[in-house]
């Protein structure tokens, strides 16, 4: 199944400007979608699809920064590039701190616009790859039984089989069997790999 091509979502209440930016991005080979308001984007933005947003600051209804805040509340981390004719340094700093990829002032040179879009799409792809990897690791760990999960948690904290057996009130040979199942289900080839997996998932504690 082919991956969905990323889309550049242009949100600006200035129709001639939207059209001009679309021509530039069309010529550069990007898929483009146009919106005349933040509310229209919120109603139509496809969930989970790759892309980025070119966002005006001042618009009727929700402003650009307000849309940025709303998307964050919804858990949508699509990269945002602000494009505005009314930008100032405090506003740009606030937008960047809130996670914006860039803050460009109109008029913007074609090369600068395309470079900002490419950076935003690259960051989106990297974030999606990271999320996909974590989802895969979580899927492996979810295969564990409750007892195997307990053994997993103790193993990655540096506990020896004998210590785990004492803590869980079971035989050491039983711990060894659970440990083998943990390695198999988590598809880990070594203890170091298992520990790295736990660290990636935020499940590893400092050794005792």
Backbone as a printed PyTorch tensor [residue, N CA C, xyz], in Angstrom:
tensor([[[  0.8450,  -1.1990,   0.0000],
         [  0.0000,   0.0000,   0.0000],
         [  0.8770,   1.2440,   0.0000]],

        [[  0.6630,   2.1380,  -0.9790],
         [  1.4960,   3.3220,  -1.1140],
         [  1.1930,   4.3110,   0.0000]],

        [[  2.2580,   4.9800,   0.4490],
         [  2.0920,   5.9840,   1.4950],
         [  1.3780,   7.2070,   0.9270]],

        [[  0.5870,   7.8510,   1.7740],
         [ -0.1090,   9.0570,   1.3450],
         [  0.8870,  10.1910,   1.1730]],

        [[  0.8320,  10.8860,   0.0340],
         [  1.7310,  12.0120,  -0.1970],
         [  1.3570,  13.1510,   0.7480]],

        [[  2.3520,  13.8690,   1.2890],
         [  2.0430,  14.9670,   2.2050],
         [  1.3270,  16.1090,   1.5100]],

        [[  0.5170,  16.8260,   2.2790],
         [ -0.2320,  17.9700,   1.7640],
         [  0.1610,  19.2370,   2.5130]],

        [[  0.3480,  20.3190,   1.7680],
         [  0.6000,  21.6240,   2.3780],
         [ -0.7430,  22.3380,   2.4910]],

        [[ -1.1730,  22.6050,   3.7270],
         [ -2.4580,  23.2610,   3.9780],
         [ -2.2220,  24.7630,   4.1510]],

        [[ -2.7730,  25.5650,   3.2340],
         [ -2.5880,  27.0170,   3.2800],
         [ -3.8310,  27.6500,   3.8890]],

        [[ -3.6410,  28.3300,   5.0240],
         [ -4.7630,  28.9570,   5.7300],
         [ -4.5380,  30.4620,   5.7460]],

        [[ -5.3430,  31.1920,   4.9410],
         [ -5.1710,  32.6410,   4.8300],
         [ -6.4670,  33.2360,   4.2930]],

        [[ -6.9160,  34.3410,   4.8740],
         [ -8.1670,  34.9430,   4.4080],
         [ -7.9640,  35.8210,   3.1770]],

        [[ -6.7280,  35.9620,   2.7100],
         [ -6.4080,  36.7600,   1.5210],
         [ -6.3980,  35.8230,   0.3120]],

        [[ -7.4930,  35.8300,  -0.4620],
         [ -7.6350,  34.8970,  -1.5840],
         [ -6.5250,  35.0300,  -2.6280]],

        [[ -6.1700,  36.2600,  -3.0910],
         [ -5.0840,  36.3760,  -4.0670],
         [ -3.7630,  35.8140,  -3.5370]],

        [[ -3.5030,  36.0160,  -2.2360],
         [ -2.2590,  35.4960,  -1.6550],
         [ -2.2800,  33.9600,  -1.6330]],

        [[ -3.4260,  33.3830,  -1.2360],
         [ -3.5550,  31.9250,  -1.2330],
         [ -3.2640,  31.3620,  -2.6190]],

        [[ -3.8410,  32.0000,  -3.6190],
         [ -3.6670,  31.5250,  -4.9950],
         [ -2.2060,  31.6280,  -5.4280]],

        [[ -1.5590,  32.7360,  -5.0720],
         [ -0.1580,  32.9370,  -5.4630],
         [  0.7420,  31.8890,  -4.8140]],

        [[  0.5170,  31.6240,  -3.5310],
         [  1.3320,  30.6240,  -2.8330],
         [  1.0610,  29.2410,  -3.4040]],

        [[ -0.1910,  28.9910,  -3.7480],
         [ -0.5150,  27.6760,  -4.3310],
         [  0.2340,  27.4760,  -5.6400]],

        [[  0.3080,  28.5080,  -6.4720],
         [  1.0190,  28.3800,  -7.7460],
         [  2.4850,  28.0310,  -7.5120]],

        [[  3.0920,  28.6970,  -6.5380],
         [  4.5070,  28.4510,  -6.2300],
         [  4.6990,  26.9970,  -5.7980]],

        [[  3.8380,  26.5250,  -4.9040],
         [  3.9970,  25.1740,  -4.3760],
         [  3.5920,  24.1080,  -5.3940]],

        [[  2.5730,  24.4010,  -6.1960],
         [  2.2100,  23.4830,  -7.2820],
         [  3.3960,  23.2880,  -8.2250]],

        [[  4.0610,  24.3950,  -8.5620],
         [  5.2000,  24.3400,  -9.4770],
         [  6.3630,  23.5720,  -8.8820]],

        [[  6.3990,  23.5020,  -7.5510],
         [  7.4780,  22.7790,  -6.8680],
         [  7.1140,  21.3240,  -6.5920]],

        [[  5.9090,  20.9100,  -7.0460],
         [  5.5270,  19.5130,  -6.9470],
         [  4.7930,  19.1130,  -5.6810]],

        [[  4.3000,  20.0780,  -4.9100],
         [  3.6060,  19.7510,  -3.6630],
         [  2.1070,  19.6240,  -3.8740]],

        [[  1.4680,  18.7480,  -3.0640],
         [  0.0040,  18.7280,  -2.9890],
         [ -0.4110,  19.8850,  -2.0920]],

        [[ -1.4500,  20.6050,  -2.4910],
         [ -1.8620,  21.8020,  -1.7610],
         [ -3.3610,  21.7810,  -1.4970]],

        [[ -3.7550,  22.2500,  -0.3150],
         [ -5.1670,  22.4370,   0.0190],
         [ -5.3230,  23.8550,   0.5580]],

        [[ -6.4080,  24.5310,   0.1840],
         [ -6.6150,  25.9360,   0.5580],
         [ -7.7790,  26.0850,   1.5370]],

        [[ -7.6240,  27.0120,   2.4920],
         [ -8.6550,  27.3120,   3.4850],
         [ -8.6730,  28.8200,   3.7040]],

        [[ -9.8750,  29.3810,   3.8110],
         [ -9.9520,  30.8310,   4.0160],
         [-10.1050,  31.2060,   5.4860]],

        [[-10.1410,  30.1990,   6.3760],
         [-10.2510,  30.4910,   7.8030],
         [ -9.7050,  29.3200,   8.6130]],

        [[ -9.3670,  29.6110,   9.8640],
         [ -8.9000,  28.5600,  10.7660],
         [-10.0080,  27.5430,  11.0170]],

        [[-11.2350,  28.0410,  11.1250],
         [-12.3680,  27.1510,  11.3850],
         [-12.5500,  26.1460,  10.2470]],

        [[-12.3300,  26.5990,   9.0010],
         [-12.4680,  25.6980,   7.8580],
         [-11.4200,  24.5940,   7.9060]],

        [[-10.2100,  24.9410,   8.3060],
         [ -9.1690,  23.9210,   8.4340],
         [ -9.5410,  22.9010,   9.5030]],

        [[-10.0020,  23.3830,  10.6470],
         [-10.3640,  22.4760,  11.7380],
         [-11.4530,  21.4980,  11.3090]],

        [[-12.3520,  21.9620,  10.4540],
         [-13.4620,  21.1140,  10.0020],
         [-13.0190,  20.0870,   8.9690]],

        [[-11.9620,  20.3980,   8.2110],
         [-11.6050,  19.5440,   7.0800],
         [-10.2550,  18.8610,   7.1840]],

        [[ -9.4090,  19.2550,   8.1530],
         [ -8.0610,  18.6940,   8.2230],
         [ -8.1330,  17.1860,   8.4670]],

        [[ -7.5950,  16.3770,   7.5510],
         [ -7.6430,  14.9190,   7.7320],
         [ -6.7680,  14.4970,   8.9150]],

        [[ -7.2940,  13.6560,   9.7440],
         [ -6.5440,  13.1980,  10.9100],
         [ -5.5150,  12.1600,  10.4930]],

        [[ -4.2940,  12.3340,  10.9730],
         [ -3.2740,  11.3250,  10.7720],
         [ -2.5510,  11.3590,   9.4410]],

        [[ -2.9070,  12.2800,   8.5450],
         [ -2.2420,  12.3220,   7.2470],
         [ -1.0180,  13.2290,   7.3030]],

        [[  0.0450,  12.8960,   6.5510],
         [  1.2580,  13.7190,   6.5650],
         [  1.0410,  15.0640,   5.9020]],

        [[  1.7990,  16.0660,   6.3620],
         [  1.7000,  17.3950,   5.7630],
         [  2.2170,  18.4730,   6.6910]],

        [[  1.9290,  19.7100,   6.3290],
         [  2.2650,  20.8540,   7.1640],
         [  1.2460,  21.9580,   6.8870]],

        [[  1.2970,  23.0100,   7.6940],
         [  0.3460,  24.1080,   7.5540],
         [  1.0950,  25.4150,   7.3460]],

        [[  0.7040,  26.1630,   6.3170],
         [  1.1510,  27.5520,   6.1350],
         [  0.0280,  28.4160,   6.6790]],

        [[  0.3070,  29.1610,   7.7390],
         [ -0.7670,  29.7790,   8.5180],
         [ -0.5970,  31.2870,   8.6730]],

        [[ -1.6360,  32.0220,   8.2920],
         [ -1.6440,  33.4710,   8.5120],
         [ -1.8610,  33.7460,  10.0000]],

        [[ -1.4230,  34.9110,  10.4530],
         [ -1.5660,  35.2610,  11.8700],
         [ -2.9190,  35.8950,  12.1490]],

        [[ -3.2390,  36.9520,  11.4070],
         [ -4.4670,  37.6970,  11.6640],
         [ -5.5410,  37.3260,  10.6560]],

        [[ -6.6250,  36.7410,  11.1680],
         [ -7.7640,  36.3550,  10.3290],
         [ -9.0430,  36.5590,  11.1140]],

        [[-10.1720,  36.7530,  10.4190],
         [-11.4500,  36.8040,  11.1340],
         [-11.6910,  35.4810,  11.8480]],

        [[-12.3600,  35.5520,  12.9990],
         [-12.5720,  34.3230,  13.7670],
         [-11.3020,  33.9540,  14.5110]],

        [[-10.9530,  32.6800,  14.4780],
         [ -9.7390,  32.2240,  15.1490],
         [ -8.4990,  32.7880,  14.4540]],

        [[ -7.5920,  33.3350,  15.2320],
         [ -6.3320,  33.8130,  14.6720],
         [ -5.3840,  32.6330,  14.4640]],

        [[ -4.2670,  32.8910,  13.7830],
         [ -3.2740,  31.8400,  13.5840],
         [ -2.7720,  31.2490,  14.8970]],

        [[ -2.3150,  32.0860,  15.8390],
         [ -1.8570,  31.5400,  17.1190],
         [ -2.9370,  30.7820,  17.8790]],

        [[ -4.1890,  31.2300,  17.7630],
         [ -5.2820,  30.5130,  18.4230],
         [ -5.5080,  29.1450,  17.7870]],

        [[ -5.3670,  29.0770,  16.4630],
         [ -5.4830,  27.7920,  15.7810],
         [ -4.3370,  26.8730,  16.2050]],

        [[ -3.1320,  27.4210,  16.3120],
         [ -1.9850,  26.6390,  16.7690],
         [ -2.2600,  26.0330,  18.1460]],

        [[ -2.8410,  26.8460,  19.0330],
         [ -3.1720,  26.3770,  20.3760],
         [ -4.2570,  25.3060,  20.3340]],

        [[ -5.2670,  25.5060,  19.4880],
         [ -6.3680,  24.5490,  19.3830],
         [ -5.8730,  23.1940,  18.8570]],

        [[ -5.0040,  23.2300,  17.8600],
         [ -4.4660,  21.9910,  17.3120],
         [ -3.6500,  21.2440,  18.3680]],

        [[ -2.8910,  21.9940,  19.1680],
         [ -2.1060,  21.3680,  20.2340],
         [ -3.0230,  20.6910,  21.2480]],

        [[ -4.1320,  21.3570,  21.5750],
         [ -5.1000,  20.7740,  22.5180],
         [ -5.6960,  19.4790,  21.9660]],

        [[ -5.8470,  19.4160,  20.6500],
         [ -6.4220,  18.2390,  19.9990],
         [ -5.3860,  17.1340,  19.7990]],

        [[ -4.1300,  17.4240,  20.1470],
         [ -3.0730,  16.4380,  19.9780],
         [ -2.5580,  16.3360,  18.5570]],

        [[ -2.8930,  17.3230,  17.7330],
         [ -2.4310,  17.3350,  16.3430],
         [ -1.0940,  18.0820,  16.2870]],

        [[ -0.0340,  17.3540,  15.9290],
         [  1.3040,  17.9400,  15.9390],
         [  1.8160,  18.2790,  14.5490]],

        [[  0.9230,  18.4750,  13.5990],
         [  1.3540,  18.8240,  12.2430],
         [  2.1780,  20.1220,  12.2910]],

        [[  3.3570,  20.1500,  11.6610],
         [  4.2090,  21.3460,  11.7190],
         [  3.5330,  22.5630,  11.0980]],

        [[  3.7880,  23.7220,  11.7140],
         [  3.1820,  24.9750,  11.2650],
         [  4.2620,  25.9730,  10.8700]],

        [[  4.0790,  26.5800,   9.7040],
         [  4.9170,  27.7000,   9.2660],
         [  4.0100,  28.9180,   9.1950]],

        [[  4.2980,  29.9180,  10.0210],
         [  3.5030,  31.1480,   9.9880],
         [  3.9590,  32.0340,   8.8390]],

        [[  2.9670,  32.5930,   8.1340],
         [  3.2110,  33.5380,   7.0450],
         [  2.3410,  34.7540,   7.3220]],

        [[  2.9630,  35.8970,   7.5640],
         [  2.1560,  37.0490,   7.9620],
         [  2.7360,  38.3670,   7.4770]],

        [[  1.8480,  39.2940,   7.2620],
         [  2.2700,  40.6520,   6.9390],
         [  2.2860,  41.5270,   8.1680]],

        [[  1.9570,  40.9510,   9.3370],
         [  1.8400,  41.7370,  10.5650],
         [  2.7250,  41.1980,  11.6830]],

        [[  3.7330,  40.4280,  11.3130],
         [  4.5550,  39.8000,  12.3380],
         [  5.4540,  40.7760,  13.0650]],

        [[  5.7710,  40.4400,  14.2830],
         [  6.7770,  41.1870,  15.0250],
         [  7.5910,  40.1800,  15.8320]],

        [[  8.6820,  40.6340,  16.4220],
         [  9.5860,  39.7140,  17.1080],
         [  8.9280,  38.9960,  18.2750]],

        [[  8.2160,  39.6900,  19.1850],
         [  7.5740,  38.9530,  20.2900],
         [  6.5960,  37.8910,  19.8050]],

        [[  5.8250,  38.2220,  18.7570],
         [  4.8550,  37.2660,  18.2370],
         [  5.5610,  36.0500,  17.6470]],

        [[  6.6550,  36.2880,  16.9120],
         [  7.3800,  35.1850,  16.2940],
         [  8.0230,  34.2980,  17.3520]],

        [[  8.5770,  34.9090,  18.3910],
         [  9.1950,  34.1300,  19.4720],
         [  8.1470,  33.2590,  20.1510]],

        [[  6.9670,  33.8240,  20.4220],
         [  5.8890,  33.0700,  21.0600],
         [  5.4650,  31.8880,  20.1920]],

        [[  5.3590,  32.1300,  18.8750],
         [  4.9340,  31.0710,  17.9660],
         [  5.9520,  29.9400,  17.9070]],

        [[  7.2360,  30.2960,  17.8550],
         [  8.2890,  29.2850,  17.7950],
         [  8.3250,  28.4910,  19.0940]],

        [[  8.2000,  29.1840,  20.2360],
         [  8.1920,  28.4940,  21.5250],
         [  7.0200,  27.5230,  21.6240]],

        [[  5.9280,  27.8640,  20.9680],
         [  4.7440,  27.0000,  20.9900],
         [  4.8540,  25.8630,  19.9810]],

        [[  5.9850,  25.7920,  19.2730],
         [  6.2210,  24.6540,  18.3930],
         [  6.1910,  24.9350,  16.9050]],

        [[  6.0150,  26.2020,  16.4920],
         [  5.9820,  26.5050,  15.0620],
         [  7.3360,  26.1880,  14.4200]],

        [[  7.3070,  25.7350,  13.1990],
         [  8.5290,  25.4020,  12.4740],
         [  9.2670,  26.6580,  12.0290]],

        [[  8.5140,  27.6850,  11.6280],
         [  9.1430,  28.9160,  11.1390],
         [  8.1310,  30.0450,  11.1890]],

        [[  8.6270,  31.2570,  11.0370],
         [  7.7780,  32.4460,  11.0690],
         [  8.2770,  33.3840,   9.9700]],

        [[  7.5590,  33.4200,   8.8520],
         [  7.9870,  34.1910,   7.6930],
         [  7.1010,  35.4210,   7.5140]],

        [[  7.7170,  36.4950,   7.0670],
         [  6.9910,  37.7490,   6.8540],
         [  6.7290,  37.9650,   5.3710]],

        [[  5.4800,  38.3160,   5.0350],
         [  5.1130,  38.6110,   3.6490],
         [  5.7280,  39.9540,   3.2350]],

        [[  6.0900,  40.1090,   1.9670],
         [  6.2010,  39.0520,   0.9520],
         [  7.4290,  38.1860,   1.2110]],

        [[  7.3200,  36.9280,   0.8470],
         [  8.4220,  35.9990,   1.0870],
         [  8.9410,  35.4590,  -0.2370]],

        [[ 10.2520,  35.3810,  -0.3430],
         [ 10.8630,  34.8880,  -1.5770],
         [ 10.4910,  33.4200,  -1.7920]],

        [[ 10.3520,  33.0480,  -3.0490],
         [  9.9640,  31.6730,  -3.3880],
         [ 10.9050,  30.6580,  -2.7450]],

        [[ 12.2200,  30.9060,  -2.8550],
         [ 13.1970,  29.9470,  -2.3210],
         [ 13.0440,  29.7890,  -0.8060]],

        [[ 12.7920,  30.8910,  -0.1200],
         [ 12.6550,  30.8520,   1.3330],
         [ 11.3840,  30.0980,   1.7290]],

        [[ 10.3140,  30.3180,   0.9800],
         [  9.0420,  29.6440,   1.2490],
         [  9.1810,  28.1380,   1.0490]],

        [[  9.7350,  27.7440,  -0.0870],
         [  9.8790,  26.3230,  -0.3970],
         [ 10.8050,  25.6410,   0.6140]],

        [[ 11.8700,  26.3270,   1.0220],
         [ 12.7940,  25.7500,   2.0070],
         [ 12.0980,  25.5300,   3.3420]],

        [[ 11.2540,  26.4750,   3.7560],
         [ 10.5270,  26.3470,   5.0240],
         [  9.5350,  25.1850,   4.9590]],

        [[  8.8500,  25.0450,   3.8300],
         [  7.9100,  23.9410,   3.6520],
         [  8.6470,  22.6030,   3.7030]],

        [[  9.7930,  22.5330,   3.0470],
         [ 10.5660,  21.2870,   3.0230],
         [ 11.0470,  20.9060,   4.4190]],

        [[ 11.4760,  21.8970,   5.2030],
         [ 11.8910,  21.6220,   6.5830],
         [ 10.7170,  21.0990,   7.4070]],

        [[  9.5590,  21.7300,   7.2260],
         [  8.3730,  21.3210,   7.9880],
         [  7.9480,  19.8990,   7.6210]],

        [[  7.9740,  19.5680,   6.3330],
         [  7.5820,  18.2260,   5.9030],
         [  8.6040,  17.1780,   6.3620]],

        [[  9.8760,  17.5670,   6.3940],
         [ 10.9100,  16.6610,   6.8910],
         [ 10.6870,  16.3730,   8.3700]],

        [[ 10.3940,  17.4150,   9.1430],
         [ 10.1440,  17.2200,  10.5700],
         [  8.9100,  16.3530,  10.7860]],

        [[  7.8810,  16.5720,   9.9650],
         [  6.6660,  15.7600,  10.0790],
         [  6.9780,  14.2870,   9.8150]],

        [[  7.7760,  14.0290,   8.7790],
         [  8.1330,  12.6440,   8.4460],
         [  8.9410,  12.0010,   9.5690]],

        [[  9.8660,  12.7680,  10.1510],
         [ 10.6840,  12.2470,  11.2510],
         [  9.8290,  11.9270,  12.4720]],

        [[  8.8820,  12.8080,  12.7840],
         [  8.0080,  12.5940,  13.9350],
         [  7.1280,  11.3610,  13.7140]],

        [[  6.6470,  11.1940,  12.4880],
         [  5.8000,  10.0370,  12.1850],
         [  6.5910,   8.7330,  12.2710]],

        [[  7.8390,   8.7710,  11.8040],
         [  8.6810,   7.5780,  11.8840],
         [  8.9550,   7.2240,  13.3500]],

        [[  9.1980,   8.2580,  14.1590],
         [  9.4370,   8.0490,  15.5950],
         [  8.1990,   7.4540,  16.2600]],

        [[  7.0370,   8.0190,  15.9550],
         [  5.7840,   7.5300,  16.5380],
         [  5.4990,   6.0940,  16.1150]],

        [[  5.7860,   5.7910,  14.8370],
         [  5.5400,   4.4470,  14.3280],
         [  6.4400,   3.4340,  15.0280]],

        [[  7.6940,   3.8230,  15.2660],
         [  8.6200,   2.9280,  15.9690],
         [  8.1300,   2.6570,  17.3920]],

        [[  7.6970,   3.7080,  18.0830],
         [  7.1970,   3.5200,  19.4460],
         [  5.9480,   2.6490,  19.4660]],

        [[  5.0800,   2.8430,  18.4850],
         [  3.8710,   2.0060,  18.4080],
         [  4.2510,   0.5360,  18.2530]],

        [[  5.2960,   0.2800,  17.4570],
         [  5.7500,  -1.0890,  17.2710],
         [  6.2950,  -1.6890,  18.5550]],

        [[  7.0650,  -0.8850,  19.3030],
         [  7.6100,  -1.3580,  20.5750],
         [  6.4930,  -1.6200,  21.5800]],

        [[  5.4990,  -0.7090,  21.6280],
         [  4.3680,  -0.9020,  22.5530],
         [  3.5970,  -2.1760,  22.2000]],

        [[  3.4690,  -2.4610,  20.9140],
         [  2.7480,  -3.6600,  20.4840],
         [  3.4590,  -4.9250,  20.9680]],

        [[  4.7920,  -4.8950,  20.9290],
         [  5.5430,  -6.0560,  21.4090],
         [  5.3270,  -6.2550,  22.9130]],

        [[  5.4590,  -5.1610,  23.6700],
         [  5.3270,  -5.2520,  25.1240],
         [  3.9110,  -5.6650,  25.5170]],

        [[  2.9330,  -5.2900,  24.7020],
         [  1.5360,  -5.6230,  25.0230],
         [  1.2710,  -7.1240,  24.9390]],

        [[  2.1870,  -7.8920,  24.3210],
         [  2.0130,  -9.3420,  24.2250],
         [  2.2860, -10.0430,  25.5590]],

        [[  2.9670,  -9.3620,  26.4570],
         [  3.3830,  -9.9860,  27.7150],
         [  2.1950, -10.2460,  28.6340]],

        [[  2.2540, -11.3540,  29.3550],
         [  1.2620, -11.6220,  30.3930],
         [  1.5620, -10.7160,  31.5920]],

        [[  0.6350, -10.5790,  32.5250],
         [  0.9150,  -9.7530,  33.7090],
         [  2.1920, -10.1780,  34.4370]],

        [[  2.4190, -11.4850,  34.5970],
         [  3.6290, -11.9410,  35.2810],
         [  4.8780, -11.6280,  34.4530]],

        [[  4.8000, -11.8200,  33.1490],
         [  5.9390, -11.4990,  32.2850],
         [  6.2430, -10.0080,  32.3200]],

        [[  5.2030,  -9.1980,  32.4440],
         [  5.4020,  -7.7470,  32.5420],
         [  6.1600,  -7.3940,  33.8210]],

        [[  5.8530,  -8.0940,  34.9050],
         [  6.5600,  -7.8690,  36.1610],
         [  8.0350,  -8.2510,  36.0190]],

        [[  8.2910,  -9.3840,  35.3900],
         [  9.6680,  -9.8270,  35.1740],
         [ 10.3990,  -8.8320,  34.2700]],

        [[  9.7440,  -8.3870,  33.2010],
         [ 10.3130,  -7.3880,  32.2880],
         [ 10.7530,  -6.1460,  33.0640]],

        [[  9.8750,  -5.6320,  33.9080],
         [ 10.1630,  -4.4110,  34.6540],
         [ 11.3650,  -4.5990,  35.5820]],

        [[ 11.4950,  -5.7550,  36.1690],
         [ 12.6010,  -6.0130,  37.0920],
         [ 13.9090,  -6.2780,  36.3480]],

        [[ 13.8120,  -6.9810,  35.2220],
         [ 15.0100,  -7.2780,  34.4280],
         [ 15.6670,  -5.9890,  33.9370]],

        [[ 14.8640,  -5.0620,  33.4060],
         [ 15.4410,  -3.8390,  32.8430],
         [ 15.9310,  -2.8880,  33.9260]],

        [[ 15.6000,  -3.1800,  35.1960],
         [ 16.1440,  -2.4070,  36.3090],
         [ 17.4380,  -3.0180,  36.8420]],

        [[ 17.8990,  -4.0710,  36.1660],
         [ 19.1730,  -4.6550,  36.5340],
         [ 19.0970,  -5.7670,  37.5590]],

        [[ 17.9130,  -6.2710,  37.8480],
         [ 17.7560,  -7.3320,  38.8430],
         [ 18.2270,  -8.6750,  38.2750]],

        [[ 18.8770,  -9.4660,  39.0950],
         [ 19.2780, -10.8120,  38.7200],
         [ 18.0940, -11.7630,  38.8950]],

        [[ 18.1780, -12.9150,  38.2270],
         [ 17.0870, -13.8870,  38.3180],
         [ 16.7700, -14.2560,  39.7680]],

        [[ 17.8150, -14.4540,  40.5640],
         [ 17.6290, -14.8250,  41.9650],
         [ 16.8880, -13.7290,  42.7250]],

        [[ 17.2550, -12.4720,  42.4540],
         [ 16.5960, -11.3440,  43.1150],
         [ 15.1370, -11.2350,  42.6850]],

        [[ 14.8860, -11.4500,  41.3980],
         [ 13.5180, -11.3830,  40.8800],
         [ 12.6680, -12.4800,  41.5140]],

        [[ 13.2500, -13.6740,  41.6170],
         [ 12.5190, -14.7920,  42.2220],
         [ 12.1330, -14.4700,  43.6570]],

        [[ 13.0630, -13.8660,  44.4040],
         [ 12.7730, -13.5090,  45.7860],
         [ 11.7020, -12.4400,  45.8800]],

        [[ 11.7550, -11.4840,  44.9750],
         [ 10.7910, -10.3780,  45.0180],
         [  9.3890, -10.8350,  44.6130]],

        [[  9.3310, -11.7770,  43.6750],
         [  8.0250, -12.2480,  43.1920],
         [  7.5350, -13.4900,  43.9340]],

        [[  8.3910, -14.0450,  44.7900],
         [  7.9890, -15.2280,  45.5520],
         [  7.8080, -16.4530,  44.6920]],

        [[  8.7270, -16.6530,  43.7500],
         [  8.6400, -17.8050,  42.8590],
         [ 10.0110, -18.4340,  42.7230]],

        [[ 10.0880, -19.5590,  42.0290],
         [ 11.3590, -20.2540,  41.8500],
         [ 12.2120, -19.5710,  40.7880]],

        [[ 13.5260, -19.6830,  40.9320],
         [ 14.4380, -19.0470,  39.9830],
         [ 14.2630, -19.6290,  38.5810]],

        [[ 14.0050, -20.9470,  38.4980],
         [ 13.8170, -21.5500,  37.1750],
         [ 12.5610, -21.0080,  36.4870]],

        [[ 11.5640, -20.6490,  37.3020],
         [ 10.3410, -20.0590,  36.7360],
         [ 10.6450, -18.6750,  36.1730]],

        [[ 11.4710, -17.9140,  36.9000],
         [ 11.8730, -16.5900,  36.4250],
         [ 12.6290, -16.7150,  35.1060]],

        [[ 13.5160, -17.7160,  35.0270],
         [ 14.2770, -17.9200,  33.7830],
         [ 13.3410, -18.1880,  32.6140]],

        [[ 12.2840, -18.9900,  32.8590],
         [ 11.3200, -19.2950,  31.7960],
         [ 10.5590, -18.0370,  31.3750]],

        [[ 10.1310, -17.2340,  32.3600],
         [  9.4370, -15.9810,  32.0500],
         [ 10.3660, -15.0380,  31.2880]],

        [[ 11.6070, -14.9820,  31.7280],
         [ 12.5790, -14.0800,  31.0870],
         [ 12.7730, -14.4530,  29.6120]],

        [[ 12.8300, -15.7590,  29.3310],
         [ 12.9730, -16.2110,  27.9470],
         [ 11.7580, -15.7990,  27.1180]],

        [[ 10.5620, -15.9300,  27.7150],
         [  9.3480, -15.5160,  27.0140],
         [  9.3450, -14.0060,  26.7450]],

        [[  9.8290, -13.2400,  27.7110],
         [  9.9100, -11.7870,  27.5480],
         [ 10.8100, -11.4480,  26.3630]],

        [[ 11.9710, -12.0990,  26.2840],
         [ 12.9000, -11.8400,  25.1880],
         [ 12.2670, -12.1900,  23.8420]],

        [[ 11.5620, -13.3240,  23.8120],
         [ 10.9420, -13.7640,  22.5600],
         [  9.8220, -12.8240,  22.1210]],

        [[  8.9250, -12.5010,  23.0410],
         [  7.7750, -11.6650,  22.6870],
         [  8.1860, -10.2350,  22.3440]],

        [[  9.2380,  -9.7420,  22.9980],
         [  9.7120,  -8.3790,  22.7210],
         [ 10.6840,  -8.3420,  21.5520]],

        [[ 10.9950,  -9.5460,  21.0120],
         [ 11.9110,  -9.6680,  19.8650],
         [ 13.2540,  -9.0110,  20.1610]],

        [[ 13.7170,  -9.1950,  21.3860],
         [ 15.0020,  -8.6440,  21.8150],
         [ 16.0710,  -9.7200,  21.7340]],

        [[ 17.2220,  -9.3830,  21.1530],
         [ 18.3100, -10.3430,  21.0000],
         [ 19.2730, -10.3290,  22.1810]],

        [[ 19.1620,  -9.3190,  23.0270],
         [ 20.0690,  -9.2030,  24.1630],
         [ 19.4170,  -8.3970,  25.2740]],

        [[ 20.0170,  -8.4900,  26.4650],
         [ 19.5260,  -7.6810,  27.5850],
         [ 19.6500,  -6.1960,  27.2690]],

        [[ 20.7520,  -5.8140,  26.6210],
         [ 20.9670,  -4.3990,  26.2800],
         [ 19.8500,  -3.8810,  25.3720]],

        [[ 19.4330,  -4.7090,  24.4250],
         [ 18.3530,  -4.3160,  23.5090],
         [ 17.0390,  -4.1740,  24.2710]],

        [[ 16.8130,  -5.0760,  25.2280],
         [ 15.5960,  -5.0140,  26.0320],
         [ 15.5760,  -3.7370,  26.8760]],

        [[ 16.7160,  -3.3810,  27.4330],
         [ 16.8210,  -2.1610,  28.2420],
         [ 16.5840,  -0.9290,  27.3740]],

        [[ 17.1720,  -0.9110,  26.1730],
         [ 16.9670,   0.2320,  25.2660],
         [ 15.4890,   0.3730,  24.9090]],

        [[ 14.8230,  -0.7550,  24.7060],
         [ 13.3890,  -0.7250,  24.4050],
         [ 12.6130,  -0.0900,  25.5590]],

        [[ 12.9390,  -0.5270,  26.7810],
         [ 12.2630,   0.0330,  27.9550],
         [ 12.5200,   1.5150,  28.0910]],

        [[ 13.7460,   1.9320,  27.7990],
         [ 14.0880,   3.3510,  27.8830],
         [ 13.3080,   4.1620,  26.8540]],

        [[ 13.1900,   3.6340,  25.6440],
         [ 12.4470,   4.3320,  24.5900],
         [ 10.9950,   4.5220,  24.9960]],

        [[ 10.4570,   3.5500,  25.7280],
         [  9.0560,   3.5970,  26.1380],
         [  8.8580,   4.2810,  27.4850]],

        [[  9.9690,   4.7750,  28.0760],
         [  9.8740,   5.4400,  29.3760],
         [  9.5350,   4.4890,  30.4870]],

        [[  9.9300,   3.2260,  30.3470],
         [  9.5800,   2.2060,  31.3360],
         [ 10.7800,   1.7690,  32.1730]],

        [[ 11.9500,   2.3170,  31.8830],
         [ 13.1510,   1.8780,  32.5870],
         [ 13.4250,   2.7950,  33.7760]],

        [[ 13.6830,   2.1940,  34.9120],
         [ 14.0770,   2.9560,  36.1000],
         [ 15.5600,   2.7550,  36.3310]],

        [[ 16.1550,   3.6080,  37.1530],
         [ 17.5690,   3.4830,  37.4530],
         [ 17.8130,   2.1740,  38.2120]],

        [[ 18.9170,   1.4640,  37.8840],
         [ 19.2220,   0.2220,  38.5910],
         [ 19.3390,   0.4590,  40.0920]],

        [[ 18.8900,  -0.5140,  40.8610],
         [ 18.9790,  -0.4090,  42.3050],
         [ 20.2390,  -1.0780,  42.8230]]])
